[in-house]
Amino acid sequence: MNEWKLVQNDCSEALARLHFFSVKKKHHKGDIEARITVKEFATAKTSDMQFYATADIELNQKTMRFQPCGWSETLVGALGECMRNLRKFDYETAEDPSALPSDCGR
């Protein structure tokens, strides 16, 4: 057991150590940098939720926004699941409102 976990008095405090990663996602207008934060919880609610990874970008913005994430009992498992979800969807830039026709939505 890591010593840092011992400073948590109550599991409701949800103490977590953070691990940071950076990855580039291909986009037709150039690469997009995504930062992934993996939380390592001192006490997990279940044995398979020790690590939770989430990316700082949303994908599939035009259809249904999705923020890549992943749970696992290992750091590499959570990071890997988040990366798989990051690869599944495209990064879609929002359309410039000035480019829409003036009668749009009427």
GUSE-133088 format. One record per residue: residue in one letter; residue number from 1; x, y, z of N, C-alpha, C in turn. Coordinates in nm, 4 decimals, always signed. Example, Ala and Ser with C-alpha at 12.3 -4.5 7.8 and 13.67 -1.06 7.14 Angstrom:
BEGIN
node residu:a, num:1, nX:+1.3190, nY:-0.5690, nZ:+0.7800, caX:+1.2300, caY:-0.4500, caZ:+0.7800, cX:+1.3200, cY:-0.3300, cZ:+0.7800
node residu:s, num:2, nX:+1.2850, nY:-0.2250, nZ:+0.7080, caX:+1.3670, caY:-0.1060, caZ:+0.7140, cX:+1.2900, cY:+0.0030, cZ:+0.7870
//
This chain:
BEGIN
node residu:m, num:1, nX:+0.0847, nY:-0.1192, nZ:+0.0000, caX:+0.0000, caY:+0.0000, caZ:+0.0000, cX:+0.0882, cY:+0.1240, cZ:+0.0000
node residu:n, num:2, nX:+0.0478, nY:+0.2216, nZ:-0.0761, caX:+0.1213, caY:+0.3474, caZ:-0.0810, cX:+0.0898, cY:+0.4310, cZ:+0.0423
node residu:e, num:3, nX:+0.1901, nY:+0.4986, nZ:+0.0954, caX:+0.1729, caY:+0.5778, caZ:+0.2170, cX:+0.0727, cY:+0.6915, cZ:+0.2007
node residu:w, num:4, nX:+0.0638, nY:+0.7531, nZ:+0.0830, caX:-0.0263, caY:+0.8656, caZ:+0.0639, cX:-0.1709, cY:+0.8286, cZ:+0.0918
node residu:k, num:5, nX:-0.2064, nY:+0.7032, nZ:+0.0731, caX:-0.3434, caY:+0.6578, caZ:+0.0960, cX:-0.3812, cY:+0.6603, cZ:+0.2442
node residu:l, num:6, nX:-0.2822, nY:+0.6567, nZ:+0.3302, caX:-0.3068, caY:+0.6528, caZ:+0.4747, cX:-0.3571, cY:+0.7854, cZ:+0.5311
node residu:v, num:7, nX:-0.3385, nY:+0.8960, nZ:+0.4613, caX:-0.3814, caY:+1.0260, caZ:+0.5131, cX:-0.5323, cY:+1.0479, cZ:+0.4984
node residu:q, num:8, nX:-0.5992, nY:+0.9637, nZ:+0.4227, caX:-0.7448, caY:+0.9750, caZ:+0.4107, cX:-0.8084, cY:+0.9160, cZ:+0.5359
node residu:n, num:9, nX:-0.8896, nY:+0.9959, nZ:+0.6053, caX:-0.9564, caY:+0.9484, caZ:+0.7271, cX:-1.0871, cY:+0.8771, cZ:+0.6978
node residu:d, num:10, nX:-1.1570, nY:+0.9228, nZ:+0.5958, caX:-1.2886, caY:+0.8700, caZ:+0.5638, cX:-1.2972, cY:+0.8531, cZ:+0.4126
node residu:c, num:11, nX:-1.3553, nY:+0.7435, nZ:+0.3665, caX:-1.3620, caY:+0.7185, caZ:+0.2216, cX:-1.4489, cY:+0.8216, cZ:+0.1495
node residu:s, num:12, nX:-1.5353, nY:+0.8930, nZ:+0.2231, caX:-1.6164, caY:+0.9968, caZ:+0.1590, cX:-1.5317, cY:+1.1154, cZ:+0.1126
node residu:e, num:13, nX:-1.4081, nY:+1.1258, nZ:+0.1611, caX:-1.3171, caY:+1.2318, caZ:+0.1167, cX:-1.2724, cY:+1.2106, cZ:-0.0282
node residu:a, num:14, nX:-1.2772, nY:+1.0873, nZ:-0.0761, caX:-1.2412, caY:+1.0517, caZ:-0.2139, cX:-1.1024, cY:+1.1038, cZ:-0.2525
node residu:l, num:15, nX:-1.0050, nY:+1.0843, nZ:-0.1660, caX:-0.8668, caY:+1.1233, caZ:-0.1937, cX:-0.8163, cY:+1.0481, cZ:-0.3165
node residu:a, num:16, nX:-0.7504, nY:+1.1205, nZ:-0.4059, caX:-0.6987, caY:+1.0585, caZ:-0.5283, cX:-0.5661, cY:+1.1219, cZ:-0.5667
node residu:r, num:17, nX:-0.4758, nY:+1.0400, nZ:-0.6188, caX:-0.3511, caY:+1.0895, caZ:-0.6776, cX:-0.3773, cY:+1.1045, cZ:-0.8265
node residu:l, num:18, nX:-0.3258, nY:+1.2140, nZ:-0.8860, caX:-0.3489, caY:+1.2411, caZ:-1.0276, cX:-0.2261, cY:+1.2077, cZ:-1.1115
node residu:h, num:19, nX:-0.2503, nY:+1.1466, nZ:-1.2255, caX:-0.1471, caY:+1.1146, caZ:-1.3236, cX:-0.1881, cY:+1.1842, cZ:-1.4535
node residu:f, num:20, nX:-0.0954, nY:+1.2543, nZ:-1.5183, caX:-0.1271, caY:+1.3326, caZ:-1.6381, cX:-0.0560, cY:+1.2775, cZ:-1.7614
node residu:f, num:21, nX:-0.1294, nY:+1.2775, nZ:-1.8745, caX:-0.0766, caY:+1.2306, caZ:-2.0017, cX:-0.1228, cY:+1.3252, cZ:-2.1119
node residu:s, num:22, nX:-0.0514, nY:+1.3283, nZ:-2.2218, caX:-0.0859, caY:+1.4108, caZ:-2.3364, cX:-0.0787, cY:+1.3244, cZ:-2.4613
node residu:v, num:23, nX:-0.1740, nY:+1.3466, nZ:-2.5532, caX:-0.1780, caY:+1.2702, caZ:-2.6769, cX:-0.2302, cY:+1.3608, cZ:-2.7877
node residu:k, num:24, nX:-0.1874, nY:+1.3359, nZ:-2.9106, caX:-0.2365, caY:+1.4123, caZ:-3.0252, cX:-0.3410, cY:+1.3297, cZ:-3.0989
node residu:k, num:25, nX:-0.4521, nY:+1.3951, nZ:-3.1330, caX:-0.5579, caY:+1.3318, caZ:-3.2108, cX:-0.5593, cY:+1.3958, cZ:-3.3483
node residu:k, num:26, nX:-0.5595, nY:+1.3127, nZ:-3.4511, caX:-0.5604, caY:+1.3620, caZ:-3.5891, cX:-0.6937, cY:+1.4309, cZ:-3.6187
node residu:h, num:27, nX:-0.6857, nY:+1.5432, nZ:-3.6879, caX:-0.8029, caY:+1.6195, caZ:-3.7290, cX:-0.7702, cY:+1.6782, cZ:-3.8659
node residu:h, num:28, nX:-0.8701, nY:+1.6895, nZ:-3.9533, caX:-0.8427, caY:+1.7363, caZ:-4.0902, cX:-0.7858, cY:+1.8780, cZ:-4.0934
node residu:k, num:29, nX:-0.8058, nY:+1.9567, nZ:-3.9902, caX:-0.7482, caY:+2.0916, caZ:-3.9851, cX:-0.6186, cY:+2.0960, cZ:-3.9051
node residu:g, num:30, nX:-0.5674, nY:+1.9815, nZ:-3.8654, caX:-0.4435, caY:+1.9739, caZ:-3.7880, cX:-0.4637, cY:+1.8905, cZ:-3.6631
node residu:d, num:31, nX:-0.3558, nY:+1.8590, nZ:-3.5975, caX:-0.3624, caY:+1.7776, caZ:-3.4767, cX:-0.4239, cY:+1.8551, cZ:-3.3611
node residu:i, num:32, nX:-0.4994, nY:+1.7851, nZ:-3.2783, caX:-0.5598, caY:+1.8398, caZ:-3.1577, cX:-0.4905, cY:+1.7720, cZ:-3.0396
node residu:e, num:33, nX:-0.4446, nY:+1.8511, nZ:-2.9433, caX:-0.3836, caY:+1.7928, caZ:-2.8239, cX:-0.4914, cY:+1.7644, cZ:-2.7209
node residu:a, num:34, nX:-0.4899, nY:+1.6429, nZ:-2.6692, caX:-0.5807, caY:+1.6046, caZ:-2.5616, cX:-0.4967, cY:+1.5709, cZ:-2.4392
node residu:r, num:35, nX:-0.5378, nY:+1.6220, nZ:-2.3264, caX:-0.4727, caY:+1.5880, caZ:-2.2004, cX:-0.5629, cY:+1.4911, cZ:-2.1265
node residu:i, num:36, nX:-0.5040, nY:+1.3830, nZ:-2.0792, caX:-0.5792, caY:+1.2808, caZ:-2.0067, cX:-0.5330, cY:+1.2828, cZ:-1.8617
node residu:t, num:37, nX:-0.6297, nY:+1.2915, nZ:-1.7717, caX:-0.6014, caY:+1.2865, caZ:-1.6287, cX:-0.6529, cY:+1.1537, cZ:-1.5761
node residu:v, num:38, nX:-0.5661, nY:+1.0796, nZ:-1.5078, caX:-0.6061, caY:+0.9542, caZ:-1.4456, cX:-0.6053, cY:+0.9758, cZ:-1.2949
node residu:k, num:39, nX:-0.7195, nY:+0.9494, nZ:-1.2326, caX:-0.7299, caY:+0.9582, caZ:-1.0869, cX:-0.7094, cY:+0.8195, cZ:-1.0280
node residu:e, num:40, nX:-0.6179, nY:+0.8103, nZ:-0.9329, caX:-0.5949, caY:+0.6864, caZ:-0.8590, cX:-0.6548, cY:+0.7060, cZ:-0.7201
node residu:f, num:41, nX:-0.7664, nY:+0.6418, nZ:-0.6951, caX:-0.8373, caY:+0.6626, caZ:-0.5694, cX:-0.7741, cY:+0.5843, cZ:-0.4551
node residu:a, num:42, nX:-0.7691, nY:+0.6471, nZ:-0.3377, caX:-0.7150, caY:+0.5814, caZ:-0.2187, cX:-0.8008, cY:+0.4612, cZ:-0.1811
node residu:t, num:43, nX:-0.9301, nY:+0.4792, nZ:-0.1835, caX:-1.0233, caY:+0.3687, caZ:-0.1608, cX:-1.1261, cY:+0.3705, cZ:-0.2716
node residu:a, num:44, nX:-1.1357, nY:+0.2602, nZ:-0.3415, caX:-1.2299, caY:+0.2494, caZ:-0.4527, cX:-1.3644, cY:+0.2001, cZ:-0.4014
node residu:k, num:45, nX:-1.4712, nY:+0.2465, nZ:-0.4652, caX:-1.6055, caY:+0.2025, caZ:-0.4253, cX:-1.6253, cY:+0.0543, cZ:-0.4564
node residu:t, num:46, nX:-1.5639, nY:+0.0083, nZ:-0.5646, caX:-1.5613, caY:-0.1345, caZ:-0.5968, cX:-1.4189, cY:-0.1674, cZ:-0.6403
node residu:s, num:47, nX:-1.3857, nY:-0.2937, nZ:-0.6414, caX:-1.2481, caY:-0.3327, caZ:-0.6716, cX:-1.2054, cY:-0.2982, cZ:-0.8138
node residu:d, num:48, nX:-1.3003, nY:-0.2829, nZ:-0.9060, caX:-1.2636, caY:-0.2541, caZ:-1.0442, cX:-1.2678, cY:-0.1053, cZ:-1.0773
node residu:m, num:49, nX:-1.2781, nY:-0.0191, nZ:-0.9769, caX:-1.2844, caY:+0.1246, caZ:-1.0010, cX:-1.1741, cY:+0.1999, cZ:-0.9272
node residu:q, num:50, nX:-1.0568, nY:+0.1447, nZ:-0.9218, caX:-0.9437, caY:+0.2089, caZ:-0.8544, cX:-0.8912, cY:+0.3278, cZ:-0.9339
node residu:f, num:51, nX:-0.8980, nY:+0.3188, nZ:-1.0689, caX:-0.8434, caY:+0.4231, caZ:-1.1563, cX:-0.9522, cY:+0.4722, cZ:-1.2519
node residu:y, num:52, nX:-0.9598, nY:+0.6044, nZ:-1.2676, caX:-1.0558, caY:+0.6658, caZ:-1.3591, cX:-0.9815, cY:+0.7670, cZ:-1.4456
node residu:a, num:53, nX:-0.9911, nY:+0.7515, nZ:-1.5778, caX:-0.9234, caY:+0.8407, caZ:-1.6726, cX:-1.0266, cY:+0.9201, cZ:-1.7503
node residu:t, num:54, nX:-0.9972, nY:+1.0476, nZ:-1.7729, caX:-1.0852, caY:+1.1311, caZ:-1.8537, cX:-1.0026, cY:+1.2281, cZ:-1.9378
node residu:a, num:55, nX:-1.0473, nY:+1.2493, nZ:-2.0622, caX:-0.9805, caY:+1.3433, caZ:-2.1527, cX:-1.0405, cY:+1.4819, cZ:-2.1328
node residu:d, num:56, nX:-0.9637, nY:+1.5849, nZ:-2.1663, caX:-1.0089, caY:+1.7229, caZ:-2.1462, cX:-1.0797, cY:+1.7811, cZ:-2.2688
node residu:i, num:57, nX:-1.1077, nY:+1.6994, nZ:-2.3700, caX:-1.1781, caY:+1.7488, caZ:-2.4888, cX:-1.3063, cY:+1.6686, cZ:-2.5097
node residu:e, num:58, nX:-1.4003, nY:+1.7302, nZ:-2.5789, caX:-1.5212, caY:+1.6606, caZ:-2.6192, cX:-1.5098, cY:+1.6261, cZ:-2.7677
node residu:l, num:59, nX:-1.5657, nY:+1.5134, nZ:-2.8046, caX:-1.5666, caY:+1.4678, caZ:-2.9430, cX:-1.7108, cY:+1.4572, cZ:-2.9901
node residu:n, num:60, nX:-1.7290, nY:+1.4380, nZ:-3.1212, caX:-1.8615, caY:+1.4160, caZ:-3.1780, cX:-1.9548, cY:+1.5332, cZ:-3.1456
node residu:q, num:61, nX:-1.9002, nY:+1.6561, nZ:-3.1452, caX:-1.9725, caY:+1.7736, caZ:-3.0981, cX:-2.1003, cY:+1.8031, cZ:-3.1759
node residu:k, num:62, nX:-2.1029, nY:+1.7747, nZ:-3.3065, caX:-2.2186, caY:+1.8111, caZ:-3.3886, cX:-2.3361, cY:+1.7161, cZ:-3.3695
node residu:t, num:63, nX:-2.3106, nY:+1.5948, nZ:-3.3277, caX:-2.4171, caY:+1.4958, caZ:-3.3127, cX:-2.4577, cY:+1.4806, cZ:-3.1668
node residu:m, num:64, nX:-2.3707, nY:+1.4208, nZ:-3.0873, caX:-2.3934, caY:+1.4035, caZ:-2.9442, cX:-2.2579, cY:+1.4102, cZ:-2.8761
node residu:r, num:65, nX:-2.2364, nY:+1.5160, nZ:-2.8025, caX:-2.1061, caY:+1.5381, caZ:-2.7392, cX:-2.0664, cY:+1.4179, cZ:-2.6530
node residu:f, num:66, nX:-1.9391, nY:+1.3844, nZ:-2.6607, caX:-1.8863, caY:+1.2705, caZ:-2.5859, cX:-1.7493, cY:+1.3058, cZ:-2.5325
node residu:q, num:67, nX:-1.7289, nY:+1.2866, nZ:-2.4031, caX:-1.5982, caY:+1.3095, caZ:-2.3419, cX:-1.5368, cY:+1.1732, cZ:-2.3108
node residu:p, num:68, nX:-1.4262, nY:+1.1391, nZ:-2.3780, caX:-1.3641, caY:+1.0085, caZ:-2.3575, cX:-1.3245, cY:+0.9863, cZ:-2.2115
node residu:c, num:69, nX:-1.3490, nY:+0.8649, nZ:-2.1637, caX:-1.3137, caY:+0.8296, caZ:-2.0262, cX:-1.2920, cY:+0.6791, cZ:-2.0184
node residu:g, num:70, nX:-1.2482, nY:+0.6323, nZ:-1.9023, caX:-1.2289, caY:+0.4898, caZ:-1.8818, cX:-1.2041, cY:+0.4558, cZ:-1.7359
node residu:w, num:71, nX:-1.2587, nY:+0.3447, nZ:-1.6900, caX:-1.2389, caY:+0.2922, caZ:-1.5549, cX:-1.1578, cY:+0.1638, cZ:-1.5628
node residu:s, num:72, nX:-1.0784, nY:+0.1351, nZ:-1.4599, caX:-1.0076, caY:+0.0072, caZ:-1.4536, cX:-0.9493, cY:-0.0127, cZ:-1.3145
node residu:e, num:73, nX:-0.9027, nY:-0.1332, nZ:-1.2905, caX:-0.8344, caY:-0.1611, caZ:-1.1641, cX:-0.6850, cY:-0.1283, cZ:-1.1726
node residu:t, num:74, nX:-0.6382, nY:-0.0904, nZ:-1.2947, caX:-0.4984, caY:-0.0506, caZ:-1.3125, cX:-0.4913, cY:+0.0826, cZ:-1.3860
node residu:l, num:75, nX:-0.3827, nY:+0.1549, nZ:-1.3661, caX:-0.3620, caY:+0.2820, caZ:-1.4339, cX:-0.3584, cY:+0.2618, cZ:-1.5847
node residu:v, num:76, nX:-0.2824, nY:+0.1636, nZ:-1.6304, caX:-0.2706, caY:+0.1403, caZ:-1.7747, cX:-0.4038, cY:+0.0950, cZ:-1.8345
node residu:g, num:77, nX:-0.4844, nY:+0.0248, nZ:-1.7583, caX:-0.6156, caY:-0.0177, caZ:-1.8065, cX:-0.7094, cY:+0.1001, cZ:-1.8269
node residu:a, num:78, nX:-0.7144, nY:+0.1913, nZ:-1.7296, caX:-0.7997, caY:+0.3101, caZ:-1.7410, cX:-0.7518, cY:+0.4011, cZ:-1.8535
node residu:l, num:79, nX:-0.6205, nY:+0.4220, nZ:-1.8624, caX:-0.5637, caY:+0.5035, caZ:-1.9693, cX:-0.5928, cY:+0.4404, cZ:-2.1051
node residu:g, num:80, nX:-0.5779, nY:+0.3099, nZ:-2.1168, caX:-0.6042, caY:+0.2392, caZ:-2.2420, cX:-0.7495, cY:+0.2482, cZ:-2.2841
node residu:e, num:81, nX:-0.8422, nY:+0.2362, nZ:-2.1896, caX:-0.9844, caY:+0.2470, caZ:-2.2214, cX:-1.0189, cY:+0.3886, cZ:-2.2668
node residu:c, num:82, nX:-0.9608, nY:+0.4889, nZ:-2.2008, caX:-0.9826, caY:+0.6278, caZ:-2.2403, cX:-0.9280, cY:+0.6526, cZ:-2.3812
node residu:m, num:83, nX:-0.8110, nY:+0.5983, nZ:-2.4113, caX:-0.7512, caY:+0.6128, caZ:-2.5442, cX:-0.8384, cY:+0.5457, cZ:-2.6508
node residu:r, num:84, nX:-0.8920, nY:+0.4272, nZ:-2.6217, caX:-0.9811, caY:+0.3591, caZ:-2.7177, cX:-1.1034, cY:+0.4460, cZ:-2.7465
node residu:n, num:85, nX:-1.1606, nY:+0.5052, nZ:-2.6415, caX:-1.2762, caY:+0.5926, caZ:-2.6596, cX:-1.2385, cY:+0.7207, cZ:-2.7339
node residu:l, num:86, nX:-1.1175, nY:+0.7696, nZ:-2.7139, caX:-1.0689, caY:+0.8883, caZ:-2.7839, cX:-1.0567, cY:+0.8604, cZ:-2.9344
node residu:r, num:87, nX:-1.0196, nY:+0.7376, nZ:-2.9698, caX:-1.0025, caY:+0.7000, caZ:-3.1104, cX:-1.1356, cY:+0.6743, cZ:-3.1816
node residu:k, num:88, nX:-1.2421, nY:+0.6426, nZ:-3.1072, caX:-1.3707, caY:+0.6032, caZ:-3.1660, cX:-1.4413, cY:+0.7156, cZ:-3.2394
node residu:f, num:89, nX:-1.4285, nY:+0.8388, nZ:-3.1920, caX:-1.5067, caY:+0.9493, caZ:-3.2465, cX:-1.4157, cY:+1.0579, cZ:-3.3015
node residu:d, num:90, nX:-1.4710, nY:+1.1339, nZ:-3.3964, caX:-1.3975, caY:+1.2444, caZ:-3.4567, cX:-1.4135, cY:+1.3706, cZ:-3.3741
node residu:y, num:91, nX:-1.3132, nY:+1.4569, nZ:-3.3861, caX:-1.3216, caY:+1.5905, caZ:-3.3292, cX:-1.3866, cY:+1.6769, cZ:-3.4350
node residu:e, num:92, nX:-1.5007, nY:+1.7358, nZ:-3.4041, caX:-1.5751, caY:+1.8174, caZ:-3.4996, cX:-1.5774, cY:+1.9615, cZ:-3.4497
node residu:t, num:93, nX:-1.5252, nY:+2.0516, nZ:-3.5307, caX:-1.5270, caY:+2.1922, caZ:-3.4911, cX:-1.6661, cY:+2.2487, cZ:-3.5117
node residu:a, num:94, nX:-1.7030, nY:+2.3405, nZ:-3.4252, caX:-1.8334, caY:+2.4059, caZ:-3.4375, cX:-1.8317, cY:+2.4968, cZ:-3.5588
node residu:e, num:95, nX:-1.9433, nY:+2.5014, nZ:-3.6287, caX:-1.9524, caY:+2.5885, caZ:-3.7455, cX:-1.9562, cY:+2.7337, cZ:-3.7021
node residu:d, num:96, nX:-1.8954, nY:+2.8183, nZ:-3.7809, caX:-1.8952, caY:+2.9619, caZ:-3.7554, cX:-2.0365, cY:+3.0150, cZ:-3.7791
node residu:p, num:97, nX:-2.1024, nY:+3.0767, nZ:-3.6783, caX:-2.2387, caY:+3.1258, caZ:-3.6968, cX:-2.2518, cY:+3.2260, cZ:-3.8117
node residu:s, num:98, nX:-2.1466, nY:+3.3015, nZ:-3.8420, caX:-2.1542, caY:+3.3994, caZ:-3.9513, cX:-2.1582, cY:+3.3307, cZ:-4.0880
node residu:a, num:99, nX:-2.1200, nY:+3.2024, nZ:-4.0942, caX:-2.1207, caY:+3.1296, caZ:-4.2211, cX:-2.2577, cY:+3.0713, cZ:-4.2529
node residu:l, num:100, nX:-2.3502, nY:+3.0718, nZ:-4.1545, caX:-2.4832, caY:+3.0184, caZ:-4.1772, cX:-2.5685, cY:+3.1182, cZ:-4.2535
node residu:p, num:101, nX:-2.6626, nY:+3.0723, nZ:-4.3356, caX:-2.7524, caY:+3.1653, caZ:-4.4051, cX:-2.8325, cY:+3.2461, cZ:-4.3038
node residu:s, num:102, nX:-2.8661, nY:+3.3701, nZ:-4.3396, caX:-2.9359, caY:+3.4590, caZ:-4.2469, cX:-3.0767, cY:+3.4101, cZ:-4.2162
node residu:d, num:103, nX:-3.1372, nY:+3.3275, nZ:-4.3037, caX:-3.2725, caY:+3.2780, caZ:-4.2762, cX:-3.2702, cY:+3.1407, cZ:-4.2099
node residu:c, num:104, nX:-3.1573, nY:+3.0979, nZ:-4.1641, caX:-3.1431, caY:+2.9668, caZ:-4.1004, cX:-3.2292, cY:+2.9620, cZ:-3.9730
node residu:g, num:105, nX:-3.3125, nY:+2.8609, nZ:-3.9624, caX:-3.3940, caY:+2.8424, caZ:-3.8442, cX:-3.5254, cY:+2.9201, cZ:-3.8469
node residu:r, num:106, nX:-3.5576, nY:+2.9842, nZ:-3.9546, caX:-3.6837, caY:+3.0600, caZ:-3.9601, cX:-3.7911, cY:+2.9807, cZ:-4.0290
//
